[in-house]
Amino acid sequence: MSNILKVTTPTTGYDNNAINRQNPSHQAEDMSIKNPVAPDRVVRPDGRNQTNNEQNLQKGVSYESNFGNFVQSLRDLPRLEEVMTKMVFGGMANVVEAGVGKGTAQEIQALFRMLEMSPEKLADFMKSQMAGANRLQGPLFDMLRQVMDEATTVELKSGILDFLKKYNDMSSGKHLLQNIKDGLKEMEGYMFRNDREGLQKLAARLRPYSMQANTANAQLLKGEIIPYLGKYIAETRDMGKIRDLVTLLAFNTSRYENGNLDRVVQAFQKLMEFPAFEKQFAGMTAADLKAMLQNVDFDRAAGKMQWADNLLNIMQAGIKGEAGVENREAFMNVMKAMLVNESVYMPVMHVMIPAILNGIPMFSEMWVDPDEESGNPGSNEKGIKLLIKFDLKDVGFFDMMMYYEKGKMDMLIHYPEELKDHESDIREGIRKIMSRNHLELEYLAVEQGKESIPVSAAFPKIFERRNSINVTI
């Protein structure tokens, strides 16, 4: 049978969930002479024959490139499951004991009440999480993907990507405007009183979020607020934190303006000039698109949930040290892992699912590739590939890898050592689940898991661009 699940040898050292973390103090010391005297050539004074970048280029990764930085981040991150499992299984007791503020303690209690669920509620919870992992979903984006797959010109592909970028910025408009306001509020703490009052007056003129307020807010930011801050920095020669905040403000303002509804509609109108695009969207006008977008609740479309807001607030408090200095690093690790998974270089969807299932704490991570190529030789078919990891308190850690295509399923599951006497029960239970959901189980492997399946082994495409040309902006 062909290797449909495609578990390959992982890329060494680059996996966030199976990183080789050797302690430098335990590694064998390299006693070889790094830089022997060679009178006939010029050598480096630091004892190395080539730069780190030259060595990395030979491996196919330039760590000075954007993609190289992404790979480096994956390599350096600790395992998210270890940190989150500790927090979820312990009910964040260590955080509460550290003396968090009253507000944060209430948010922790509220979060765990939200995570209490039955198997039926868990299924809905997982669906909403997957929906939130990909905001570009629905009939409109299904058609865009089809046009993108069939596009024969660079101009059409670039036009679609430009439209998607503008749509993404528009759907993030509420979040971007809040970031802008929070940034302006933070800047006030670094300014002299008179200048601070001037900024407060300007910031008060920003309108509440709405699609109609985008143009006026962008004009105020570009025409008055950013120049005001630039003048302040020039006069005070303040090159500290406020200068970094102004740079971030300019970036958020650029995205906020790029997400203007009229710009999104104009990008769509431009695409209609291509016959291949017009054929797919025949009968849909720019006015139709504008009316449709004006009626979209982007928070709901993105699967935004109250539990996520609570978790984010708790993470923010922990990073600020409100949960004790000893816990700050754990919160930083969770936040870094979440941000890396939002990278444009992450080609698969990733969600984390904390839950208290019938009273038992559980933490799960799920990776999904909805466009995985079939493992059958010569086949152009595509299916869905999933890697699911979950840890049940007092039960153990499970790995599940699945490939689904046209009603047929291949599955590999690793169960914890504690359940070695129940392998036949696990196998039979899976078969019943598949049958109950009208899925044909073509291949099933159930075995005791000694090592966790690395994400890089399950989805080698995460690193497939390591041999491409990379740039740094």
C-alpha positions in Angstrom: 0.0 0.0 0.0 1.2 3.5 -0.8 2.3 5.7 2.0 -0.9 7.8 2.1 -0.3 9.1 5.5 3.1 10.3 4.4 4.9 10.1 7.7 8.4 11.2 6.6 11.7 11.6 8.4 11.4 15.0 10.2 13.6 17.9 9.4 16.1 17.8 12.2 15.8 20.6 14.8 13.0 22.5 13.2 9.9 21.0 14.8 8.0 22.9 17.5 6.6 19.6 18.9 9.6 17.4 18.6 12.7 19.6 19.0 16.1 18.1 19.8 16.9 20.1 22.8 20.4 19.0 23.8 21.9 20.9 26.6 25.0 22.6 25.3 26.9 21.6 28.4 26.2 17.9 27.6 27.3 18.1 24.0 30.7 16.7 23.1 33.2 19.4 22.9 34.7 19.8 19.4 38.5 19.7 20.0 39.4 20.0 16.3 41.5 23.0 15.2 39.0 25.5 13.7 41.5 27.6 11.9 44.9 26.0 11.1 47.6 28.4 9.8 47.5 28.6 6.0 50.1 31.1 4.7 48.7 30.8 1.1 45.2 32.2 2.0 43.4 34.7 4.1 41.5 33.2 7.0 38.9 34.5 9.5 40.2 35.8 12.8 37.4 34.2 14.8 38.5 30.6 14.2 35.8 29.6 11.7 36.2 28.8 8.0 32.9 30.3 7.0 30.1 32.4 8.4 27.0 31.1 10.0 25.0 32.3 7.0 27.2 30.5 4.5 26.8 27.3 6.5 23.1 27.7 6.7 22.9 28.4 2.9 24.6 25.1 2.3 21.8 23.5 4.3 19.2 25.4 2.2 18.1 27.8 4.9 19.1 31.5 5.2 18.3 32.6 8.7 18.6 36.2 7.6 15.6 35.8 5.3 11.9 36.0 6.4 11.4 32.3 5.9 14.6 31.5 7.7 13.4 33.6 10.7 10.2 31.6 10.7 12.1 28.3 10.7 14.4 29.6 13.5 11.3 30.6 15.5 9.9 27.0 15.1 13.1 25.5 16.3 13.5 27.8 19.3 10.0 27.5 20.7 9.2 25.1 23.5 6.4 22.6 23.2 3.1 24.4 23.5 1.4 21.2 24.8 3.7 21.0 27.8 3.0 24.5 28.9 -0.8 24.5 28.2 -1.3 21.0 29.7 0.3 22.1 32.9 -2.0 25.1 33.1 -5.2 23.3 32.1 -4.6 20.2 34.2 -3.8 22.3 37.3 -6.6 24.8 36.7 -3.9 27.4 36.6 -3.6 26.9 40.4 0.1 27.9 40.3 -1.0 31.2 38.7 -3.7 31.8 41.3 -1.3 31.0 44.2 1.1 33.5 42.8 -1.4 36.2 43.7 -3.0 37.5 40.5 -5.2 40.5 40.6 -8.9 40.1 41.4 -9.9 40.8 37.8 -7.6 38.2 36.4 -8.6 35.6 39.0 -12.3 36.1 38.0 -11.3 35.7 34.3 -9.6 32.4 35.1 -12.7 31.1 36.9 -14.9 32.3 34.0 -12.6 30.6 31.5 -12.7 27.2 33.2 -16.5 27.4 33.5 -16.6 28.0 29.7 -14.4 25.0 29.1 -16.7 22.6 30.9 -18.5 20.6 28.2 -20.0 17.3 27.0 -18.9 15.3 24.0 -21.7 16.9 21.9 -20.7 20.5 23.0 -17.0 19.6 22.3 -17.9 18.8 18.7 -19.4 22.2 18.2 -16.5 23.8 20.0 -14.0 22.1 17.6 -16.0 23.2 14.5 -16.0 26.8 15.7 -12.3 26.6 16.4 -11.6 25.4 12.9 -13.8 28.1 11.4 -11.8 30.7 13.3 -8.6 29.3 12.0 -9.5 30.2 8.5 -11.5 33.4 7.9 -11.3 32.9 4.1 -14.1 30.4 3.8 -17.4 30.1 2.2 -18.7 29.9 -1.5 -16.9 33.2 -2.4 -13.5 31.9 -1.4 -14.1 28.4 -2.8 -14.6 30.0 -6.2 -11.5 32.2 -5.7 -9.4 29.1 -5.0 -10.7 27.4 -8.1 -9.8 30.4 -10.2 -6.4 30.6 -8.5 -5.8 26.9 -9.3 -6.7 27.4 -13.0 -5.1 30.8 -13.5 -2.5 30.8 -16.3 -1.2 34.4 -15.9 0.8 36.0 -13.1 -1.3 39.1 -13.4 -4.5 37.2 -12.4 -2.8 35.4 -9.5 -1.4 38.7 -8.3 -4.8 40.4 -8.5 -6.4 37.6 -6.5 -3.8 37.9 -3.8 -4.1 41.7 -3.7 -7.9 41.3 -3.2 -7.4 38.7 -0.4 -4.9 41.0 1.3 -7.3 43.9 1.2 -10.2 41.6 2.4 -8.0 40.3 5.3 -7.2 43.9 6.4 -10.9 44.9 6.1 -12.0 41.9 8.2 -9.4 42.9 10.8 -10.4 46.5 10.8 -12.0 46.5 14.3 -9.0 44.8 15.8 -6.6 47.2 14.0 -8.4 50.3 15.2 -8.4 49.0 18.7 -4.6 48.4 18.5 -4.1 51.9 17.2 -6.1 53.4 20.1 -4.2 51.2 22.6 -0.9 52.3 21.1 -1.8 56.0 21.3 -2.8 55.5 25.0 0.5 53.8 25.7 2.4 56.6 24.0 0.9 59.2 26.4 2.9 57.7 29.2 6.1 58.5 27.5 5.3 62.2 26.7 5.5 65.5 28.5 2.2 66.9 29.9 1.5 69.5 27.3 2.3 67.2 24.4 0.3 64.4 26.0 -2.7 66.6 26.2 -2.4 67.5 22.5 -2.2 63.8 21.6 -5.3 63.0 23.8 -7.3 65.7 21.9 -6.4 64.3 18.5 -7.0 60.7 19.6 -10.4 61.6 21.0 -11.5 62.6 17.4 -11.1 59.0 16.2 -14.5 57.6 15.4 -15.8 54.3 16.8 -15.3 51.3 14.4 -17.5 51.1 11.4 -16.8 50.6 7.7 -18.0 54.1 7.0 -15.6 55.6 9.5 -12.5 54.1 7.9 -11.7 57.0 5.5 -12.1 59.7 8.1 -10.0 57.8 10.7 -7.3 57.1 8.2 -7.1 60.7 7.1 -6.9 61.9 10.8 -4.1 59.4 11.5 -2.1 60.1 8.4 -2.7 63.8 8.2 -2.5 64.9 11.9 -1.7 62.3 14.5 1.4 60.7 12.9 2.8 64.1 11.9 2.2 65.4 15.4 4.1 62.4 16.9 6.9 62.8 14.3 7.3 66.5 15.3 7.4 65.5 19.0 10.2 63.0 18.4 12.1 65.6 16.2 11.9 68.3 18.9 12.6 66.1 21.9 15.1 63.7 20.1 13.3 60.9 22.0 14.6 57.7 20.3 13.3 55.4 23.0 10.1 53.3 23.3 7.8 56.0 21.8 9.7 55.9 18.5 9.1 52.1 18.3 5.4 52.7 19.1 5.1 55.3 16.3 6.6 52.8 13.8 4.0 50.2 14.9 1.3 52.9 14.6 2.3 53.6 11.0 2.1 49.9 10.2 -1.3 49.4 11.7 -2.5 52.6 10.0 -1.3 51.3 6.7 -3.2 48.0 7.1 -6.3 49.8 8.4 -6.4 52.1 5.4 -5.7 49.2 3.0 -8.9 47.5 4.4 -11.2 50.3 3.2 -14.4 48.8 1.8 -14.1 50.7 -1.4 -10.6 49.5 -2.0 -11.7 45.9 -1.6 -14.6 46.5 -4.1 -12.2 48.2 -6.6 -9.8 45.2 -6.3 -12.7 42.9 -7.2 -13.8 45.1 -10.1 -10.3 44.9 -11.5 -10.4 41.2 -11.4 -13.6 41.1 -13.4 -11.4 42.3 -16.4 -10.0 38.8 -16.6 -12.2 36.5 -18.7 -11.4 33.5 -16.5 -12.4 35.4 -13.4 -15.5 37.0 -15.0 -16.7 33.6 -16.2 -16.6 32.2 -12.6 -18.3 35.2 -11.1 -20.7 36.0 -13.9 -23.8 37.9 -12.7 -22.0 39.3 -9.6 -21.5 43.0 -9.7 -19.3 45.2 -7.5 -22.4 46.6 -5.9 -23.5 43.1 -5.0 -20.2 42.4 -3.4 -20.2 45.7 -1.4 -23.7 45.0 -0.1 -22.7 41.5 0.9 -19.6 42.7 2.8 -21.5 45.4 4.6 -23.7 42.8 6.2 -21.0 40.4 7.4 -20.3 40.1 11.1 -16.5 39.5 10.8 -16.2 38.5 14.5 -18.8 35.8 14.1 -17.5 34.7 10.7 -14.0 34.2 12.2 -15.5 32.0 15.0 -14.5 34.5 17.7 -15.5 33.2 21.1 -15.6 34.7 24.6 -13.3 32.0 25.9 -10.5 33.1 23.5 -10.8 36.7 24.8 -10.6 35.5 28.4 -7.5 33.4 27.6 -5.9 36.3 25.8 -6.5 38.6 28.8 -5.0 36.0 31.1 -2.0 35.6 28.8 -1.6 39.4 28.7 -1.7 39.7 32.5 0.8 36.8 32.9 3.3 38.4 30.4 3.1 41.6 32.4 4.2 39.7 35.5 0.8 40.0 37.3 0.8 36.2 37.9 4.3 36.2 39.4 7.7 36.6 37.8 8.3 32.9 38.0 5.3 32.2 35.7 6.0 35.0 33.2 8.2 32.8 30.9 5.4 30.2 30.6 2.9 32.8 29.4 5.5 34.2 27.0 6.1 30.8 25.5 2.3 30.3 24.9 2.0 33.7 23.2 5.1 33.1 21.0 3.8 29.8 19.9 0.4 31.3 19.0 2.0 34.1 17.1 4.3 31.8 15.1 1.2 29.8 14.0 -0.2 33.0 12.6 2.7 33.3 10.3 2.1 33.6 6.5 4.7 30.8 6.1 2.5 28.3 8.0 0.8 26.3 5.2 -1.5 24.3 7.4 -4.2 25.3 9.8 -3.5 24.9 13.5 -5.8 25.2 16.5 -5.5 24.4 20.1 -8.5 23.0 22.0 -8.5 23.2 25.9 -11.5 21.6 27.4 -12.9 19.9 30.5 -14.7 16.9 29.1 -17.2 15.4 31.5 -15.0 16.7 34.4 -11.7 15.5 32.9 -9.3 18.2 31.8 -7.9 17.8 28.3 -5.7 19.8 26.0 -5.5 19.1 22.3 -3.7 20.5 19.2 -4.9 19.9 15.7 -3.1 20.5 12.4 -5.2 20.3 9.2 -4.1 20.5 5.5 -7.3 20.7 3.4 -5.4 20.3 0.2 -3.2 17.3 0.8 -2.3 15.4 -2.4 -3.2 11.8 -2.6 -0.6 9.2 -1.8 -1.6 7.1 -4.7 1.0 7.1 -7.6 -0.2 9.2 -10.6 -3.3 10.5 -8.8 -4.3 14.1 -9.0 -6.8 13.8 -6.3 -6.6 15.8 -3.1 -7.9 15.0 0.4 -7.7 16.3 3.9 -4.8 15.4 6.2 -5.1 15.8 10.0 -2.7 15.4 12.8 -4.3 15.5 16.2 -2.6 15.4 19.6 -4.5 15.3 22.8 -3.6 14.7 26.4 -6.3 13.5 28.9 -5.5 14.0 32.6 -5.1 10.6 34.3 -5.3 8.8 30.9 -2.3 9.9 28.9 -1.1 11.3 25.6 -2.5 10.3 22.1 -1.3 10.9 18.6 -3.8 10.6 15.7 -2.9 11.0 12.0 -5.7 10.8 9.4 -6.1 11.1 5.7 -9.7 11.6 4.3 -10.6 11.4 0.6 -14.1 10.9 -0.9 -15.7 9.2 2.1 -12.6 7.0 2.8 -10.3 7.2 5.7 -6.8 6.1 6.6 -5.8 6.4 10.2 -2.8 5.9 12.4 -3.2 6.2 16.2 -0.6 6.1 19.0 -2.0 5.4 22.5 -0.3 5.8 25.9 1.4 2.9 27.5 -1.2 2.7 30.3 -3.7 1.5 27.7 -1.6 -1.4 26.3 -4.1 -4.0 27.5 -7.0 -2.2 25.7 -5.6 -2.0 22.2 -8.3 -4.3 20.8 -11.0 -2.1 22.5 -9.5 1.0 20.9 -9.4 -0.6 17.5 -13.0 -1.8 17.7 -14.2 1.6 19.1 -12.7 3.5 16.2 -14.3 1.1 13.7 -17.7 1.7 15.2 -17.2 5.5 15.2 -16.3 5.4 11.5 -19.3 3.2 10.7 -21.6 5.4 12.6 -20.5 8.4 10.6 -20.7 6.5 7.3 -17.0 6.5 6.6 -15.1 3.7 5.0 -12.0 2.8 7.0 -9.5 1.6 4.4 -6.4 1.5 6.6 -6.1 1.5 10.4 -2.9 1.2 12.5 -3.2 1.2 16.3 -0.1 1.0 18.3 1.5 2.1 21.5 3.2 5.4 21.0 6.8 5.6 22.3 7.5 9.0 20.6 5.2 11.8 19.6 4.7 12.2 15.8 6.6 15.3 14.8 4.7 18.0 12.9 7.6 18.3 10.4 7.2 14.6 9.7 3.5 14.8 9.2 3.6 18.0 7.1 6.9 18.3 5.3 5.5 21.1 3.2 6.0 23.4 6.2 9.7 23.4 5.4 9.5 22.7 1.6 10.4 26.4 0.8 13.7 26.1 2.6 15.4 25.8 -0.8 13.7 28.7 -2.4 15.0 32.3 -2.7 14.3 34.3 0.4 14.3 38.0 1.0 14.4 40.2 4.1 12.2 43.3 4.1 
